[in-house]
Amino acid sequence: MQANASGTGNGGIVRFTTTGTTSDLTVGGGGDNSLNVSATGGSVGSAAGDGGLVSVNAGRNLTVNNAPGSLNSNPLGLNGKGANITLSSGNLAGGDLFVNMPFDASGIGTGGGGSISLTTNSATTFNIGTGSVNPGVNGALTANGGAGAGAGGGTIAVVNKGAGGINIGATTNISTQASAAGAWWSNNA
């Protein structure tokens, strides 16, 4: 599924939802229940173009694999706001969310950080950090502002609607820093 921009345009919107109580979904890696999602902003070397919006929601389990092209909605040019990414599992029954890679929705240049929203419904602890397994994120979550002046930090929200709770491991596993070039800093994690 693609909603990529060209030139200095902003990335588009991709929304995909499964509605069955046993609906499992995989982003990247191939297979019957797998899809690749891309909503990039701008083009390589362009002056501008904000990252797109991606929302993937599974009735039960959702896995995002660390495979080339599996999920990309970041800006590609010299300046652009970070992507807005929502991933949700267990919307209709209990279910696990596993992101098998670090996740980055940072801005570029003068672009502010984007947003990452992760929701699971698991009885197992949702862990964030390198080496984490299902359910969790195998790496850090980042939504930093670009390096240019005025690039504010983004937002990160993680929710476990089940009894398992959330463990971020180390504070470095979540980052929403603003540019060091005179912008404000906000950690909305």
C-alpha positions as CSV (number, residue, x, y, z in Angstrom):
1,M,0.0,0.0,0.0
2,Q,1.5,3.3,-1.1
3,A,0.7,7.0,-0.6
4,N,4.1,8.5,-1.4
5,A,4.6,12.1,-2.3
6,S,6.7,13.4,-5.2
7,G,8.8,16.5,-5.5
8,T,8.2,18.6,-2.3
9,G,4.7,17.2,-1.5
10,N,3.7,15.7,1.8
11,G,3.3,12.0,2.3
12,G,-0.3,10.7,2.1
13,I,-2.5,8.7,4.3
14,V,-2.6,4.9,4.6
15,R,-5.2,3.2,6.9
16,F,-5.6,-0.6,7.1
17,T,-7.8,-2.4,9.7
18,T,-8.8,-6.0,10.1
19,T,-12.1,-6.6,11.9
20,G,-12.2,-10.2,13.0
21,T,-11.6,-11.4,16.5
22,T,-8.9,-13.8,15.2
23,S,-7.5,-11.4,12.6
24,D,-3.7,-11.4,12.7
25,L,-1.7,-9.1,10.5
26,T,2.0,-8.8,9.5
27,V,3.6,-5.8,8.1
28,G,6.7,-6.8,6.0
29,G,8.2,-10.2,5.5
30,G,5.7,-11.6,2.9
31,G,3.1,-14.3,3.5
32,D,-0.6,-14.5,3.2
33,N,-1.5,-11.9,6.0
34,S,1.4,-9.5,5.2
35,L,1.5,-6.1,3.7
36,N,4.1,-3.3,3.0
37,V,3.1,0.3,3.8
38,S,4.8,3.4,2.4
39,A,3.7,7.1,2.7
40,T,6.9,9.0,2.4
41,G,7.1,12.8,2.1
42,G,9.1,14.7,-0.5
43,S,11.7,13.0,-2.6
44,V,15.4,12.3,-2.1
45,G,17.2,15.7,-1.9
46,S,14.0,17.8,-2.2
47,A,13.7,21.0,-0.3
48,A,10.6,19.9,1.7
49,G,7.9,17.3,2.2
50,D,6.4,16.1,5.5
51,G,6.2,12.4,6.4
52,G,2.8,10.7,5.9
53,L,0.2,9.2,8.2
54,V,0.0,5.4,8.6
55,S,-2.6,3.6,10.7
56,V,-2.6,-0.2,10.9
57,N,-5.0,-1.9,13.3
58,A,-5.4,-5.6,13.8
59,G,-8.4,-7.4,15.4
60,R,-6.0,-9.6,17.3
61,N,-2.2,-9.8,16.7
62,L,0.0,-7.3,14.8
63,T,3.6,-7.9,13.9
64,V,5.9,-5.4,12.1
65,N,9.0,-7.1,10.7
66,N,12.4,-5.6,10.1
67,A,12.3,-6.1,6.4
68,P,13.2,-3.6,3.6
69,G,10.2,-1.5,2.6
70,S,7.9,-3.0,5.3
71,L,6.9,0.4,6.8
72,N,8.2,3.8,5.7
73,S,6.4,7.1,6.1
74,N,9.3,9.5,6.9
75,P,10.3,12.6,5.0
76,L,12.9,11.9,2.3
77,G,14.1,15.5,1.5
78,L,16.1,18.1,3.3
79,N,13.3,19.5,5.5
80,G,10.1,17.8,6.7
81,K,8.0,16.9,9.7
82,G,8.2,13.3,10.9
83,A,5.6,10.7,10.2
84,N,2.5,10.0,12.2
85,I,2.3,6.3,12.9
86,T,-0.5,4.4,14.7
87,L,-0.2,0.7,15.3
88,S,-2.9,-1.1,17.3
89,S,-3.5,-4.8,18.2
90,G,-6.2,-6.6,20.1
91,N,-8.9,-4.2,19.1
92,L,-11.7,-6.8,19.3
93,A,-10.1,-9.3,21.7
94,G,-6.8,-9.8,23.5
95,G,-3.9,-9.5,21.1
96,D,-0.1,-8.7,21.0
97,L,1.8,-6.0,19.1
98,F,5.4,-6.7,18.2
99,V,7.6,-4.2,16.3
100,N,10.8,-6.1,15.4
101,M,12.9,-3.1,14.8
102,P,13.7,0.4,16.2
103,F,10.9,2.8,15.2
104,D,11.7,6.4,14.1
105,A,9.3,9.2,13.2
106,S,11.8,12.0,13.4
107,G,11.7,15.2,11.4
108,I,14.5,16.4,9.1
109,G,16.1,19.8,8.8
110,T,13.6,22.3,10.2
111,G,10.8,19.7,10.5
112,G,9.4,18.8,13.9
113,G,9.2,15.3,15.2
114,G,6.2,13.2,14.2
115,S,4.1,10.9,16.4
116,I,4.2,7.3,17.3
117,S,1.1,5.7,18.9
118,L,1.3,2.0,19.9
119,T,-1.6,0.2,21.5
120,T,-1.7,-3.5,22.6
121,N,-4.2,-5.5,24.6
122,S,-2.0,-8.1,26.2
123,A,-1.8,-10.0,29.5
124,T,2.0,-10.0,28.9
125,T,4.3,-7.1,29.7
126,F,5.0,-4.9,26.6
127,N,8.8,-4.3,26.6
128,I,10.6,-1.5,24.7
129,G,14.4,-1.9,24.0
130,T,16.9,-3.9,22.1
131,G,16.3,-7.6,22.5
132,S,12.6,-7.3,23.3
133,V,10.4,-10.0,22.0
134,N,6.6,-10.3,21.4
135,P,4.8,-8.2,22.7
136,G,7.1,-5.1,22.5
137,V,9.5,-3.1,20.4
138,N,12.9,-4.6,19.6
139,G,14.7,-1.2,19.8
140,A,14.0,2.4,20.6
141,L,11.1,4.7,19.8
142,T,12.2,8.1,18.4
143,A,10.3,11.2,17.3
144,N,12.9,13.9,17.5
145,G,12.8,17.2,15.7
146,G,15.2,17.8,12.9
147,A,18.6,19.6,13.4
148,G,17.3,23.0,12.1
149,A,16.2,25.9,14.2
150,G,12.6,25.7,15.5
151,A,12.2,21.9,15.0
152,G,10.1,20.8,18.0
153,G,10.1,17.3,19.4
154,G,7.3,14.9,18.5
155,T,5.1,12.7,20.6
156,I,5.1,9.0,21.6
157,A,2.3,7.2,23.3
158,V,2.3,3.5,24.4
159,V,-0.8,1.9,25.9
160,N,-1.4,-1.7,27.1
161,K,-5.1,-2.2,27.6
162,G,-4.5,-5.7,29.0
163,A,-3.1,-6.6,32.4
164,G,0.5,-6.9,31.3
165,G,1.7,-3.3,31.7
166,I,4.6,-1.6,30.0
167,N,8.4,-1.7,30.6
168,I,10.6,0.9,28.8
169,G,13.8,-0.6,30.2
170,A,15.9,2.6,30.0
171,T,14.8,6.2,29.5
172,T,17.0,6.2,26.3
173,N,14.5,3.8,24.7
174,I,12.1,6.7,24.1
175,S,13.2,10.0,22.7
176,T,11.2,13.1,21.6
177,Q,13.9,15.7,21.6
178,A,13.6,19.1,19.9
179,S,16.4,20.6,17.9
180,A,19.4,21.9,19.8
181,A,19.2,24.9,17.5
182,G,16.9,27.0,19.7
183,A,13.6,25.0,19.8
184,W,11.7,23.9,22.9
185,W,11.9,20.4,24.2
186,S,9.0,18.3,25.3
187,N,9.0,14.6,26.3
188,N,5.4,13.5,25.9
189,A,6.1,9.8,26.5
